[in-house]
Amino acid sequence: MTSPSRITQAILPALLLAILPSTIALALQVTGLKNPAGFIVDPATGHYFISNENGGPNERDNNGFITRLDENGKVAKLKFIEGGTAGVTLHAPKGLAILDKTLFVSDIDKVRRFDLATGRPLGEVDLSAFKVDFLTGLAADGAGLLYIADTGSDTILKVDMRGGAKPTVFVKDAALAGPHGLAVNPATGTLVAVSWNEGKILEIARDGAIKVLFANSFFNARFGNLTGVDFDAFGNIYVSDFSQGKVLRIDPDLRIQTIAEFLTTPANVSIDRKNHLILVPYLSGNAAEMNGLGRERKK
């Protein structure tokens, strides 16, 4: 079996050559992970969090964990939150989102809440009113709204965490085709979702109306199983393609470009907008990377 260090050594040149044509702002590898599925930054502190499934995506083995990195991207605590310890239940964590001082984690059919500073468990988001199938991506709008992707039931749930409101169905439609990664456009507040089943990139208005931005066609199967999506500070969209081993960039004029390829199972990609970094976990590579995105601007 190829070691994580050898995997990341192979991955790194492809990313740097594609997205940093002039200068390398930052290139940092995180190894020693166990099936990392999500990777986000806390914009308030600059700390980073990585979800580790540590086994199969549906295994209820209570051995999943969350890794915390410091603001320099160094591992502060490999198992900052760990299933089976300190009253924590965590099986196969995937999606991550931060609202205020709470870390939200999707875990098969639950969304668990943890204190961002201490890792202390704070309970779950009450999803008892829904027949939840397989939860993946999470997204927060920064103002209290949390979006939850249920890949297995073609549903995206929404909950306003500010006033203790109950979750509601934001959109349920076969056109979602297994929604996986979610991101809120920081400029417009609209939601973007990417599809695991059919390789779609979708924009969803506040009223739940779905607009297809990109999709495969009979003559062009450009996308595989899409897992992650996020925006940079200049309005560019980044999408991870798990099965085709690619990261794509879509500019505000909807011009699409492959910025990295030949990657090992890129999972839920995200962007550190303040530092202009792309954060990529490699699920089967047991590794993750932070890479500078150069200095491209919206034109």
FIKERO-89584 format. One line per field, with one value per atom (N, C-alpha, C): x, y, z. Coordinates in steps of 0.05 Angstrom, whole numbers, plus 5000, padded with zeros to 4 digits. Layout:
c1 c(X / ...)
c2 c(Y / ...)
c3 c(Z / ...)
END
This chain:
c1 c(5017 / 5000 / 5018 / 5011 / 5025 / 5021 / 5043 / 5041 / 5029 / 5017 / 5005 / 5026 / 5051 / 5071 / 5077 / 5078 / 5084 / 5060 / 5036 / 5012 / 5013 / 5018 / 5017 / 5040 / 5063 / 5085 / 5077 / 5061 / 5051 / 5030 / 5013 / 4992 / 5002 / 5021 / 5029 / 5038 / 5055 / 5063 / 5040 / 5020 / 4998 / 4983 / 4979 / 4965 / 4981 / 5006 / 5022 / 5027 / 5031 / 5035 / 5010 / 4987 / 4962 / 4953 / 4955 / 4942 / 4962 / 4988 / 5008 / 5028 / 5020 / 5038 / 5062 / 5061 / 5083 / 5098 / 5084 / 5098 / 5082 / 5096 / 5083 / 5079 / 5054 / 5048 / 5049 / 5039 / 5038 / 5033 / 5047 / 5041 / 5046 / 5025 / 5028 / 5013 / 5026 / 5013 / 5007 / 4985 / 4977 / 4975 / 4991 / 4991 / 4982 / 4979 / 4971 / 4941 / 4926 / 4896 / 4885 / 4859 / 4845 / 4819 / 4821 / 4798 / 4786 / 4802 / 4791 / 4771 / 4748 / 4726 / 4719 / 4725 / 4719 / 4742 / 4745 / 4768 / 4759 / 4757 / 4748 / 4765 / 4762 / 4775 / 4755 / 4762 / 4746 / 4757 / 4741 / 4752 / 4757 / 4745 / 4749 / 4776 / 4785 / 4811 / 4833 / 4826 / 4846 / 4853 / 4840 / 4845 / 4830 / 4840 / 4829 / 4819 / 4798 / 4787 / 4783 / 4791 / 4789 / 4773 / 4752 / 4736 / 4749 / 4751 / 4763 / 4743 / 4735 / 4716 / 4728 / 4754 / 4768 / 4753 / 4747 / 4733 / 4713 / 4693 / 4674 / 4655 / 4643 / 4625 / 4599 / 4592 / 4567 / 4571 / 4596 / 4602 / 4597 / 4580 / 4573 / 4592 / 4617 / 4638 / 4648 / 4638 / 4644 / 4675 / 4689 / 4717 / 4725 / 4705 / 4711 / 4724 / 4738 / 4750 / 4754 / 4758 / 4762 / 4790 / 4806 / 4833 / 4832 / 4847 / 4849 / 4878 / 4880 / 4905 / 4907 / 4931 / 4933 / 4932 / 4935 / 4932 / 4954 / 4975 / 4997 / 4994 / 4972 / 4967 / 4981 / 4993 / 5006 / 4986 / 4989 / 4970 / 4973 / 4951 / 4951 / 4942 / 4922 / 4914 / 4901 / 4913 / 4903 / 4875 / 4869 / 4842 / 4830 / 4825 / 4813 / 4786 / 4770 / 4744 / 4746 / 4740 / 4743 / 4719 / 4708 / 4686 / 4695 / 4677 / 4683 / 4698 / 4704 / 4718 / 4703 / 4705 / 4693 / 4664 / 4649 / 4621 / 4614 / 4634 / 4629 / 4620 / 4600 / 4592 / 4598 / 4614 / 4622 / 4631 / 4615 / 4620 / 4637 / 4626 / 4639 / 4634 / 4647 / 4642 / 4650 / 4634 / 4638 / 4638 / 4614 / 4612 / 4617 / 4628 / 4634 / 4623 / 4614 / 4606 / 4609 / 4613 / 4617 / 4597 / 4583 / 4565 / 4571 / 4578 / 4585 / 4609 / 4605 / 4627 / 4621 / 4605 / 4597 / 4606 / 4617 / 4625 / 4603 / 4592 / 4571 / 4584 / 4577 / 4589 / 4567 / 4566 / 4547 / 4560 / 4543 / 4552 / 4531 / 4532 / 4513 / 4484 / 4470 / 4443 / 4438 / 4460 / 4459 / 4475 / 4468 / 4485 / 4492 / 4517 / 4526 / 4538 / 4536 / 4546 / 4568 / 4589 / 4612 / 4621 / 4630 / 4642 / 4668 / 4670 / 4692 / 4719 / 4718 / 4743 / 4753 / 4734 / 4741 / 4736 / 4718 / 4710 / 4688 / 4678 / 4657 / 4632 / 4619 / 4595 / 4572 / 4556 / 4534 / 4507 / 4506 / 4481 / 4479 / 4455 / 4450 / 4429 / 4429 / 4407 / 4384 / 4361 / 4338 / 4327 / 4333 / 4323 / 4302 / 4290 / 4271 / 4246 / 4240 / 4216 / 4220 / 4245 / 4252 / 4262 / 4257 / 4269 / 4296 / 4316 / 4343 / 4356 / 4370 / 4383 / 4413 / 4427 / 4456 / 4465 / 4473 / 4480 / 4509 / 4514 / 4541 / 4548 / 4545 / 4555 / 4538 / 4552 / 4539 / 4549 / 4532 / 4541 / 4526 / 4541 / 4529 / 4532 / 4511 / 4512 / 4525 / 4534 / 4547 / 4528 / 4502 / 4482 / 4463 / 4469 / 4452 / 4439 / 4439 / 4426 / 4446 / 4437 / 4452 / 4438 / 4452 / 4441 / 4454 / 4437 / 4446 / 4438 / 4458 / 4453 / 4448 / 4425 / 4419 / 4421 / 4445 / 4451 / 4431 / 4425 / 4408 / 4379 / 4369 / 4341 / 4336 / 4357 / 4355 / 4342 / 4352 / 4340 / 4362 / 4355 / 4371 / 4353 / 4361 / 4347 / 4359 / 4343 / 4352 / 4342 / 4359 / 4352 / 4364 / 4348 / 4357 / 4366 / 4391 / 4402 / 4400 / 4391 / 4391 / 4368 / 4345 / 4322 / 4311 / 4326 / 4317 / 4295 / 4294 / 4274 / 4279 / 4258 / 4262 / 4270 / 4285 / 4293 / 4269 / 4273 / 4252 / 4265 / 4248 / 4259 / 4262 / 4287 / 4292 / 4285 / 4294 / 4287 / 4290 / 4270 / 4271 / 4263 / 4282 / 4277 / 4296 / 4287 / 4304 / 4326 / 4320 / 4340 / 4366 / 4365 / 4389 / 4408 / 4398 / 4415 / 4437 / 4429 / 4448 / 4465 / 4453 / 4469 / 4490 / 4514 / 4536 / 4549 / 4565 / 4577 / 4558 / 4559 / 4543 / 4561 / 4553 / 4567 / 4548 / 4549 / 4533 / 4550 / 4540 / 4553 / 4554 / 4578 / 4580 / 4570 / 4568 / 4559 / 4529 / 4516 / 4488 / 4471 / 4483 / 4468 / 4454 / 4457 / 4446 / 4463 / 4451 / 4464 / 4473 / 4497 / 4506 / 4510 / 4501 / 4504 / 4516 / 4532 / 4543 / 4533 / 4529 / 4515 / 4535 / 4531 / 4547 / 4537 / 4512 / 4501 / 4505 / 4502 / 4501 / 4521 / 4538 / 4558 / 4547 / 4526 / 4514 / 4525 / 4526 / 4532 / 4507 / 4494 / 4468 / 4469 / 4453 / 4449 / 4420 / 4416 / 4389 / 4382 / 4361 / 4352 / 4341 / 4336 / 4325 / 4298 / 4283 / 4257 / 4258 / 4282 / 4285 / 4285 / 4283 / 4284 / 4312 / 4313 / 4338 / 4346 / 4371 / 4382 / 4406 / 4407 / 4430 / 4452 / 4475 / 4497 / 4513 / 4519 / 4534 / 4523 / 4523 / 4514 / 4527 / 4529 / 4538 / 4516 / 4525 / 4507 / 4513 / 4497 / 4502 / 4529 / 4538 / 4563 / 4586 / 4581 / 4603 / 4599 / 4613 / 4612 / 4636 / 4634 / 4656 / 4661 / 4639 / 4640 / 4635 / 4648 / 4643 / 4627 / 4635 / 4622 / 4633 / 4617 / 4625 / 4620 / 4640 / 4638 / 4639 / 4653 / 4656 / 4654 / 4647 / 4645 / 4648 / 4661 / 4663 / 4671 / 4669 / 4675 / 4700 / 4716 / 4737 / 4727 / 4745 / 4736 / 4730 / 4736 / 4732 / 4709 / 4693 / 4670 / 4675 / 4700 / 4705 / 4694 / 4684 / 4674 / 4695 / 4700 / 4718 / 4702 / 4706 / 4691 / 4711 / 4707 / 4724 / 4708 / 4722 / 4711 / 4725 / 4711 / 4722 / 4731 / 4714 / 4720 / 4740 / 4740 / 4758 / 4784 / 4786 / 4810 / 4818 / 4798 / 4803 / 4793 / 4804 / 4792 / 4787 / 4763 / 4755 / 4751 / 4756 / 4750 / 4731 / 4710 / 4690 / 4690 / 4696 / 4698 / 4670 / 4667 / 4641 / 4626 / 4641 / 4628 / 4622 / 4624 / 4618 / 4636 / 4661 / 4682 / 4695 / 4697 / 4706 / 4734 / 4750 / 4778 / 4785 / 4799 / 4811 / 4837 / 4839 / 4864 / 4882 / 4871 / 4888 / 4876 / 4892 / 4882 / 4901 / 4894 / 4909 / 4911 / 4890 / 4890 / 4878 / 4884 / 4874 / 4849 / 4826 / 4800 / 4797 / 4797 / 4792 / 4764 / 4761 / 4735 / 4724 / 4713 / 4698 / 4717 / 4724 / 4742 / 4729 / 4746 / 4736 / 4758 / 4750 / 4768 / 4772 / 4796 / 4803 / 4804 / 4783 / 4781 / 4801 / 4805 / 4823 / 4851 / 4861 / 4888 / 4890 / 4868 / 4867 / 4880 / 4870 / 4880 / 4858 / 4865 / 4847 / 4854 / 4834 / 4837 / 4825 / 4842 / 4833 / 4840 / 4819 / 4824 / 4824 / 4841 / 4842 / 4833 / 4809 / 4795 / 4811 / 4819 / 4834 / 4864 / 4873 / 4901 / 4910 / 4890 / 4896 / 4914 / 4908 / 4924 / 4906 / 4916 / 4902 / 4923 / 4915 / 4933 / 4920 / 4937 / 4931 / 4949 / 4938 / 4954 / 4945 / 4965 / 4958 / 4946 / 4927 / 4913 / 4924 / 4948 / 4959 / 4945 / 4944 / 4932 / 4913 / 4899 / 4880 / 4857 / 4846 / 4824 / 4800 / 4778 / 4754 / 4759 / 4753 / 4758 / 4732)
c2 c(4976 / 5000 / 5025 / 5044 / 5069 / 5085 / 5095 / 5110 / 5137 / 5150 / 5177 / 5197 / 5195 / 5214 / 5212 / 5188 / 5184 / 5194 / 5189 / 5199 / 5229 / 5243 / 5272 / 5283 / 5269 / 5278 / 5277 / 5257 / 5255 / 5276 / 5282 / 5301 / 5330 / 5337 / 5365 / 5378 / 5366 / 5379 / 5386 / 5368 / 5373 / 5398 / 5401 / 5425 / 5450 / 5449 / 5474 / 5483 / 5464 / 5472 / 5485 / 5476 / 5485 / 5512 / 5515 / 5538 / 5560 / 5554 / 5574 / 5576 / 5589 / 5590 / 5608 / 5627 / 5645 / 5641 / 5644 / 5641 / 5623 / 5610 / 5592 / 5607 / 5613 / 5628 / 5609 / 5585 / 5566 / 5538 / 5519 / 5491 / 5474 / 5464 / 5450 / 5424 / 5402 / 5376 / 5368 / 5355 / 5344 / 5314 / 5299 / 5269 / 5257 / 5231 / 5217 / 5218 / 5226 / 5227 / 5199 / 5196 / 5171 / 5176 / 5173 / 5178 / 5205 / 5227 / 5254 / 5261 / 5272 / 5278 / 5307 / 5323 / 5351 / 5367 / 5393 / 5409 / 5438 / 5452 / 5479 / 5497 / 5523 / 5542 / 5557 / 5563 / 5582 / 5610 / 5626 / 5653 / 5671 / 5665 / 5682 / 5677 / 5653 / 5646 / 5638 / 5630 / 5621 / 5591 / 5578 / 5549 / 5533 / 5510 / 5492 / 5466 / 5454 / 5429 / 5410 / 5384 / 5363 / 5340 / 5332 / 5308 / 5283 / 5263 / 5237 / 5215 / 5202 / 5180 / 5156 / 5151 / 5129 / 5102 / 5096 / 5072 / 5077 / 5060 / 5063 / 5086 / 5096 / 5120 / 5115 / 5090 / 5083 / 5067 / 5063 / 5046 / 5061 / 5049 / 5061 / 5049 / 5056 / 5044 / 5063 / 5088 / 5108 / 5112 / 5112 / 5118 / 5141 / 5156 / 5179 / 5201 / 5219 / 5241 / 5266 / 5288 / 5315 / 5324 / 5331 / 5342 / 5372 / 5384 / 5413 / 5422 / 5441 / 5453 / 5481 / 5491 / 5519 / 5537 / 5563 / 5583 / 5581 / 5566 / 5562 / 5535 / 5521 / 5496 / 5472 / 5475 / 5453 / 5439 / 5413 / 5397 / 5405 / 5417 / 5424 / 5400 / 5385 / 5361 / 5343 / 5319 / 5301 / 5293 / 5286 / 5277 / 5297 / 5321 / 5343 / 5334 / 5322 / 5310 / 5281 / 5262 / 5234 / 5217 / 5202 / 5184 / 5164 / 5160 / 5140 / 5151 / 5177 / 5189 / 5215 / 5220 / 5245 / 5249 / 5227 / 5229 / 5235 / 5232 / 5239 / 5214 / 5218 / 5198 / 5209 / 5195 / 5204 / 5180 / 5173 / 5149 / 5154 / 5168 / 5173 / 5202 / 5221 / 5249 / 5258 / 5275 / 5284 / 5314 / 5326 / 5354 / 5370 / 5394 / 5412 / 5439 / 5453 / 5481 / 5494 / 5520 / 5535 / 5558 / 5560 / 5582 / 5592 / 5617 / 5629 / 5614 / 5601 / 5586 / 5556 / 5547 / 5519 / 5506 / 5482 / 5466 / 5445 / 5446 / 5427 / 5405 / 5380 / 5357 / 5338 / 5332 / 5311 / 5284 / 5265 / 5239 / 5218 / 5208 / 5188 / 5199 / 5198 / 5208 / 5229 / 5240 / 5260 / 5284 / 5307 / 5331 / 5337 / 5333 / 5336 / 5364 / 5374 / 5401 / 5398 / 5414 / 5414 / 5443 / 5447 / 5473 / 5476 / 5498 / 5503 / 5505 / 5515 / 5520 / 5495 / 5480 / 5457 / 5430 / 5428 / 5403 / 5389 / 5402 / 5390 / 5385 / 5362 / 5357 / 5374 / 5384 / 5402 / 5391 / 5366 / 5354 / 5352 / 5350 / 5346 / 5366 / 5370 / 5384 / 5364 / 5373 / 5355 / 5350 / 5326 / 5319 / 5297 / 5294 / 5271 / 5273 / 5296 / 5299 / 5289 / 5281 / 5274 / 5246 / 5233 / 5207 / 5211 / 5214 / 5221 / 5196 / 5199 / 5176 / 5176 / 5195 / 5196 / 5225 / 5236 / 5265 / 5269 / 5290 / 5295 / 5325 / 5341 / 5369 / 5386 / 5405 / 5426 / 5453 / 5474 / 5501 / 5520 / 5541 / 5562 / 5588 / 5605 / 5631 / 5653 / 5647 / 5667 / 5684 / 5681 / 5697 / 5679 / 5654 / 5636 / 5613 / 5614 / 5592 / 5570 / 5545 / 5521 / 5505 / 5497 / 5479 / 5452 / 5431 / 5403 / 5387 / 5374 / 5358 / 5329 / 5319 / 5290 / 5277 / 5266 / 5255 / 5233 / 5216 / 5193 / 5198 / 5222 / 5227 / 5252 / 5261 / 5284 / 5308 / 5314 / 5335 / 5353 / 5378 / 5397 / 5409 / 5406 / 5417 / 5444 / 5460 / 5486 / 5490 / 5502 / 5508 / 5535 / 5551 / 5577 / 5572 / 5573 / 5566 / 5590 / 5613 / 5637 / 5636 / 5626 / 5628 / 5601 / 5580 / 5554 / 5543 / 5552 / 5542 / 5513 / 5499 / 5472 / 5471 / 5450 / 5447 / 5444 / 5454 / 5451 / 5440 / 5431 / 5422 / 5447 / 5453 / 5476 / 5469 / 5445 / 5435 / 5405 / 5392 / 5363 / 5358 / 5348 / 5345 / 5325 / 5308 / 5288 / 5302 / 5327 / 5342 / 5347 / 5345 / 5349 / 5326 / 5303 / 5280 / 5273 / 5270 / 5264 / 5287 / 5309 / 5332 / 5325 / 5335 / 5327 / 5352 / 5366 / 5391 / 5414 / 5432 / 5456 / 5480 / 5504 / 5529 / 5552 / 5571 / 5596 / 5617 / 5629 / 5650 / 5674 / 5683 / 5705 / 5731 / 5734 / 5760 / 5761 / 5738 / 5739 / 5723 / 5706 / 5690 / 5665 / 5661 / 5638 / 5613 / 5590 / 5565 / 5552 / 5540 / 5524 / 5495 / 5476 / 5448 / 5433 / 5412 / 5395 / 5366 / 5353 / 5327 / 5303 / 5284 / 5260 / 5241 / 5238 / 5218 / 5225 / 5250 / 5257 / 5279 / 5288 / 5308 / 5335 / 5344 / 5370 / 5391 / 5416 / 5439 / 5457 / 5461 / 5474 / 5499 / 5519 / 5542 / 5542 / 5546 / 5545 / 5571 / 5584 / 5610 / 5608 / 5630 / 5631 / 5618 / 5617 / 5605 / 5575 / 5564 / 5536 / 5529 / 5549 / 5545 / 5536 / 5515 / 5503 / 5512 / 5521 / 5529 / 5512 / 5498 / 5482 / 5500 / 5501 / 5516 / 5500 / 5475 / 5456 / 5428 / 5412 / 5384 / 5368 / 5343 / 5325 / 5323 / 5317 / 5313 / 5287 / 5280 / 5255 / 5255 / 5278 / 5281 / 5289 / 5297 / 5308 / 5300 / 5280 / 5271 / 5284 / 5310 / 5325 / 5320 / 5314 / 5312 / 5283 / 5276 / 5250 / 5254 / 5241 / 5244 / 5269 / 5290 / 5315 / 5314 / 5324 / 5322 / 5348 / 5368 / 5393 / 5417 / 5439 / 5465 / 5488 / 5509 / 5533 / 5557 / 5581 / 5606 / 5619 / 5632 / 5648 / 5677 / 5695 / 5722 / 5738 / 5728 / 5743 / 5731 / 5713 / 5703 / 5678 / 5667 / 5642 / 5619 / 5599 / 5574 / 5552 / 5537 / 5514 / 5488 / 5468 / 5443 / 5419 / 5400 / 5376 / 5353 / 5339 / 5316 / 5291 / 5277 / 5254 / 5232 / 5224 / 5200 / 5207 / 5231 / 5239 / 5251 / 5255 / 5265 / 5293 / 5311 / 5338 / 5359 / 5383 / 5407 / 5427 / 5438 / 5456 / 5484 / 5504 / 5532 / 5543 / 5556 / 5569 / 5599 / 5616 / 5645 / 5657 / 5682 / 5695 / 5696 / 5693 / 5693 / 5664 / 5645 / 5617 / 5604 / 5614 / 5600 / 5579 / 5555 / 5533 / 5524 / 5518 / 5510 / 5488 / 5468 / 5447 / 5458 / 5462 / 5474 / 5453 / 5429 / 5407 / 5381 / 5361 / 5335 / 5313 / 5288 / 5265 / 5264 / 5273 / 5273 / 5247 / 5242 / 5217 / 5223 / 5217 / 5220 / 5246 / 5269 / 5294 / 5295 / 5300 / 5300 / 5328 / 5337 / 5362 / 5386 / 5397 / 5420 / 5445 / 5462 / 5488 / 5509 / 5535 / 5557 / 5573 / 5580 / 5600 / 5626 / 5642 / 5666 / 5688 / 5689 / 5710 / 5706 / 5682 / 5676 / 5666 / 5664 / 5656 / 5628 / 5609 / 5582 / 5562 / 5541 / 5519 / 5497 / 5485 / 5463 / 5438 / 5418 / 5393 / 5369 / 5354 / 5328 / 5306 / 5286 / 5263 / 5238 / 5230 / 5209 / 5183 / 5172 / 5147 / 5151 / 5176 / 5182 / 5187 / 5188 / 5193 / 5218 / 5239 / 5263 / 5287 / 5311 / 5335 / 5355 / 5376 / 5397 / 5424 / 5444 / 5472 / 5484 / 5497 / 5508 / 5537 / 5554 / 5581 / 5582 / 5600 / 5603 / 5625 / 5635 / 5656 / 5682 / 5699 / 5726 / 5734 / 5713 / 5720 / 5736 / 5753 / 5771 / 5769 / 5776 / 5778 / 5799 / 5792 / 5811 / 5821)
c3 c(5000 / 5000 / 5000 / 4984 / 4983 / 5009 / 5020 / 5045 / 5040 / 5061 / 5058 / 5048 / 5058 / 5050 / 5021 / 5010 / 4981 / 4965 / 4975 / 4961 / 4958 / 4981 / 4980 / 4963 / 4963 / 4946 / 4917 / 4910 / 4882 / 4876 / 4895 / 4891 / 4889 / 4905 / 4908 / 4882 / 4866 / 4841 / 4823 / 4820 / 4803 / 4811 / 4837 / 4847 / 4843 / 4850 / 4848 / 4820 / 4802 / 4774 / 4762 / 4771 / 4759 / 4770 / 4797 / 4809 / 4818 / 4816 / 4823 / 4801 / 4779 / 4756 / 4760 / 4779 / 4783 / 4809 / 4831 / 4857 / 4875 / 4894 / 4913 / 4939 / 4946 / 4970 / 4994 / 4991 / 5013 / 5001 / 5011 / 5004 / 5029 / 5041 / 5066 / 5066 / 5074 / 5075 / 5103 / 5107 / 5133 / 5129 / 5144 / 5141 / 5168 / 5168 / 5193 / 5197 / 5177 / 5180 / 5173 / 5178 / 5173 / 5157 / 5131 / 5114 / 5118 / 5113 / 5117 / 5096 / 5105 / 5087 / 5085 / 5105 / 5105 / 5117 / 5109 / 5117 / 5115 / 5138 / 5138 / 5156 / 5153 / 5171 / 5188 / 5212 / 5228 / 5223 / 5209 / 5201 / 5225 / 5248 / 5271 / 5284 / 5285 / 5299 / 5279 / 5255 / 5236 / 5240 / 5259 / 5263 / 5242 / 5237 / 5216 / 5229 / 5217 / 5227 / 5204 / 5209 / 5189 / 5201 / 5187 / 5196 / 5185 / 5202 / 5195 / 5199 / 5177 / 5180 / 5194 / 5190 / 5203 / 5199 / 5174 / 5167 / 5145 / 5142 / 5121 / 5126 / 5105 / 5107 / 5122 / 5125 / 5139 / 5164 / 5172 / 5196 / 5222 / 5238 / 5264 / 5285 / 5283 / 5300 / 5322 / 5322 / 5343 / 5345 / 5322 / 5323 / 5305 / 5295 / 5279 / 5296 / 5283 / 5299 / 5282 / 5297 / 5285 / 5292 / 5272 / 5276 / 5276 / 5294 / 5295 / 5288 / 5269 / 5262 / 5273 / 5278 / 5287 / 5263 / 5268 / 5246 / 5225 / 5232 / 5212 / 5197 / 5203 / 5189 / 5201 / 5225 / 5239 / 5257 / 5259 / 5276 / 5305 / 5316 / 5344 / 5361 / 5351 / 5364 / 5343 / 5339 / 5319 / 5324 / 5349 / 5357 / 5376 / 5366 / 5382 / 5392 / 5375 / 5382 / 5374 / 5392 / 5385 / 5395 / 5377 / 5384 / 5405 / 5424 / 5445 / 5469 / 5469 / 5492 / 5501 / 5526 / 5538 / 5530 / 5529 / 5523 / 5494 / 5476 / 5448 / 5432 / 5416 / 5396 / 5368 / 5353 / 5327 / 5310 / 5291 / 5275 / 5250 / 5231 / 5205 / 5197 / 5210 / 5205 / 5177 / 5165 / 5138 / 5136 / 5132 / 5128 / 5154 / 5150 / 5173 / 5167 / 5188 / 5185 / 5213 / 5212 / 5237 / 5238 / 5260 / 5266 / 5294 / 5295 / 5321 / 5332 / 5355 / 5368 / 5369 / 5350 / 5349 / 5323 / 5325 / 5302 / 5297 / 5273 / 5265 / 5248 / 5253 / 5239 / 5230 / 5204 / 5195 / 5200 / 5209 / 5217 / 5210 / 5186 / 5174 / 5174 / 5197 / 5198 / 5220 / 5230 / 5251 / 5243 / 5255 / 5254 / 5283 / 5290 / 5318 / 5321 / 5346 / 5353 / 5374 / 5371 / 5389 / 5395 / 5419 / 5426 / 5410 / 5396 / 5378 / 5393 / 5417 / 5431 / 5447 / 5458 / 5475 / 5463 / 5443 / 5432 / 5448 / 5468 / 5485 / 5468 / 5470 / 5456 / 5466 / 5447 / 5454 / 5445 / 5438 / 5429 / 5399 / 5389 / 5360 / 5350 / 5325 / 5312 / 5310 / 5318 / 5319 / 5291 / 5280 / 5254 / 5255 / 5279 / 5283 / 5266 / 5255 / 5239 / 5210 / 5204 / 5176 / 5175 / 5152 / 5147 / 5133 / 5150 / 5140 / 5129 / 5106 / 5094 / 5097 / 5085 / 5085 / 5084 / 5106 / 5108 / 5100 / 5084 / 5075 / 5080 / 5060 / 5062 / 5080 / 5093 / 5109 / 5099 / 5103 / 5096 / 5114 / 5123 / 5140 / 5125 / 5129 / 5115 / 5131 / 5155 / 5171 / 5188 / 5183 / 5197 / 5213 / 5215 / 5231 / 5217 / 5190 / 5175 / 5170 / 5174 / 5169 / 5148 / 5127 / 5106 / 5109 / 5104 / 5108 / 5084 / 5071 / 5048 / 5056 / 5047 / 5050 / 5023 / 5018 / 4991 / 4984 / 5003 / 4997 / 4991 / 4999 / 4994 / 4976 / 4962 / 4944 / 4958 / 4982 / 4999 / 5010 / 5013 / 5028 / 5050 / 5075 / 5097 / 5105 / 5118 / 5128 / 5156 / 5173 / 5200 / 5209 / 5221 / 5231 / 5260 / 5265 / 5292 / 5311 / 5302 / 5319 / 5340 / 5331 / 5349 / 5358 / 5354 / 5362 / 5344 / 5320 / 5301 / 5293 / 5286 / 5277 / 5248 / 5240 / 5212 / 5194 / 5170 / 5149 / 5124 / 5105 / 5079 / 5062 / 5055 / 5038 / 5009 / 5000 / 4973 / 4973 / 4961 / 4957 / 4928 / 4912 / 4884 / 4872 / 4855 / 4842 / 4825 / 4817 / 4802 / 4817 / 4844 / 4860 / 4856 / 4849 / 4841 / 4861 / 4886 / 4906 / 4914 / 4925 / 4933 / 4953 / 4949 / 4967 / 4980 / 4965 / 4975 / 4973 / 4993 / 4993 / 4999 / 4989 / 4995 / 4991 / 5008 / 5006 / 4992 / 4971 / 4957 / 4976 / 4984 / 5004 / 4993 / 4967 / 4955 / 4952 / 4947 / 4941 / 4961 / 4976 / 4995 / 4983 / 4957 / 4944 / 4950 / 4949 / 4955 / 4929 / 4930 / 4908 / 4918 / 4903 / 4910 / 4887 / 4894 / 4874 / 4878 / 4856 / 4855 / 4854 / 4872 / 4871 / 4849 / 4845 / 4827 / 4798 / 4790 / 4762 / 4755 / 4773 / 4767 / 4759 / 4773 / 4767 / 4786 / 4776 / 4793 / 4792 / 4815 / 4816 / 4834 / 4825 / 4842 / 4852 / 4877 / 4889 / 4902 / 4891 / 4901 / 4929 / 4942 / 4969 / 4971 / 4948 / 4949 / 4941 / 4938 / 4932 / 4902 / 4885 / 4856 / 4848 / 4831 / 4823 / 4795 / 4792 / 4766 / 4761 / 4739 / 4732 / 4719 / 4732 / 4722 / 4702 / 4710 / 4692 / 4697 / 4676 / 4678 / 4655 / 4659 / 4637 / 4616 / 4592 / 4569 / 4556 / 4536 / 4522 / 4508 / 4499 / 4485 / 4502 / 4526 / 4543 / 4572 / 4581 / 4609 / 4623 / 4628 / 4639 / 4668 / 4683 / 4712 / 4721 / 4743 / 4756 / 4781 / 4803 / 4828 / 4843 / 4843 / 4855 / 4885 / 4901 / 4930 / 4944 / 4935 / 4950 / 4932 / 4945 / 4930 / 4950 / 4941 / 4957 / 4940 / 4951 / 4938 / 4949 / 4932 / 4942 / 4946 / 4954 / 4960 / 4935 / 4912 / 4887 / 4870 / 4881 / 4867 / 4851 / 4851 / 4837 / 4853 / 4839 / 4851 / 4847 / 4868 / 4866 / 4872 / 4856 / 4858 / 4858 / 4876 / 4876 / 4863 / 4845 / 4831 / 4841 / 4858 / 4873 / 4854 / 4836 / 4819 / 4796 / 4787 / 4765 / 4775 / 4802 / 4814 / 4805 / 4804 / 4794 / 4814 / 4811 / 4824 / 4801 / 4800 / 4779 / 4791 / 4774 / 4782 / 4761 / 4771 / 4754 / 4761 / 4741 / 4747 / 4747 / 4755 / 4757 / 4730 / 4708 / 4682 / 4673 / 4691 / 4687 / 4667 / 4666 / 4650 / 4669 / 4659 / 4676 / 4668 / 4688 / 4683 / 4703 / 4693 / 4711 / 4721 / 4748 / 4759 / 4771 / 4776 / 4786 / 4778 / 4771 / 4763 / 4772 / 4767 / 4776 / 4807 / 4820 / 4849 / 4860 / 4885 / 4898 / 4915 / 4904 / 4918 / 4933 / 4919 / 4933 / 4944 / 4969 / 4982 / 4983 / 5006 / 5008 / 5009 / 4986 / 4985 / 4997 / 5009 / 5018 / 5014 / 5019 / 5015 / 5041 / 5047 / 5067 / 5053 / 5054 / 5038 / 5048 / 5074 / 5084 / 5074 / 5074 / 5066 / 5037 / 5024 / 4996 / 4992 / 5007 / 5007 / 4999 / 4985 / 4980 / 4999 / 5011 / 5031 / 5019 / 5016 / 5002 / 5019 / 5028 / 5041 / 5020 / 5023 / 5005 / 5020 / 5015 / 5031 / 5033 / 5011 / 5012 / 5015 / 5013 / 5016 / 5044 / 5063 / 5091 / 5095 / 5079 / 5079 / 5070 / 5075 / 5066 / 5058 / 5043 / 5035 / 5037 / 5042 / 5040 / 5019 / 4999 / 4978 / 4971 / 4967 / 4959 / 4931 / 4928 / 4902 / 4884 / 4891 / 4874 / 4880 / 4860 / 4864 / 4842 / 4831 / 4810 / 4822 / 4806 / 4815 / 4796 / 4806 / 4788 / 4767 / 4743 / 4721 / 4709)
END
